Amino acid sequence: MSGGGRCNFTNIYNGPDNFLSTNKHFSKSALSRYKAADFIELVERHGVEFHEKTLGQLFCNESSKEILQLLLTECDWAGTEIRTETSVNKVEALADGGYRLETTSGELQCQSLVIATGGLSIPNGGATSFAYDLARQFGMEVTELQAALVPFTLQPKDLEHFKPLSGVSHPVTARIGKVSFRENMLFTHRGISGPAILQISSYWQPGTEVTIDLFPELDLTDWLIQAKAQHGKADIVNQLAQLMSKRMSQTFCELWNISGPMNQFDNKKLAAIADQFHNWTVKPSGTEGYRTAEVTLGGIVTDEVSSKTFEAKKPRVCTSWVSAWT
């Protein structure tokens, strides 16, 4: 779902620093037991061809279906029984050990129960609160939940102004406080998205401003001063269109009332214009929520589970819980 149909199945630079947690040691321990290299070895063993894209991202050459088939094959070799079209209606911890599940395809009993559901993101893909509700049933603490790696929606006035840019992508640095990400930003019909925006969204709280540098690899002040010296009679909108799309140049110059030939601006004014492009401040109206979020921020408190086995630390509670999860 995150790879345009080709499955972005891992990242070769994946490490503890890429995870947000109040318990930083948890991810260190968990990732040391199964690294990105371990999954890559599995992919290679199954003959799936892949390639690297930006910043270590690995994608299948053909289709995400190859990863699905890999997992199904591994399940088959392990003797796993897969039941589709089956809802779990009740989970109960038995007094003498083990668990009993009531499902739409009959009752199941087991000694160990593994819950692997992901978060609340992409509900039309089947995501529910099943794991969180079950964790609470067994007395485990669950933090506040929030959509993350998610596009921003813009205030109505801003959205109306930037509508003409829907579909336009541009390299930026997005920053909140001391945290920043340099990748592409994408204008959408609801707001802004793209890798840089998705990353910074994990640090955003309602009411927070996001600062976006539209020229992260350029000193725009120096560039504008040089452009004035060489093309004094050229329109500033057209000059800026050499660095971004013409539509972007027009839209941002209209936003900040910038127009006229280069030679009408003194160096101080050019520096002020450059600062606007380097420090465009956006106050999102919100996010697109779990509907398009790639992950869920928060969840079961890591102190509740072993970082080595992910087994719940607390004693089992002999209670039951009703659900409707498929």
Secondary structure, DSSP 8 states (H G I E B T S, - for coil): --STTS-EEEETT--GGGS--S-HHHHHHHHHHS-HHHHHHHHHHTT--EEE-GGGEEEESS-THHHHHHHHHHHHHTT-----S--EEEEEE-TTSSEEEEETTEEEEES--------SS-GGGT--SHHHHHHHHTT--B---EEES--EE--HHHHHHHGGGTT-EEEEEEEETTEEEEEEEEE-SSEEESHHHHHHHTT--TT--EEEES-TTS-HHHHHHHHHHH-TTSBHHHHHTTTS-HHHHHHHHHHTT--SBGGGS-HHHHHHHHHHHHTEEE--SEE-GGGT-SEEE--B-GGGB-TTT--B-S-----EEEEEE-
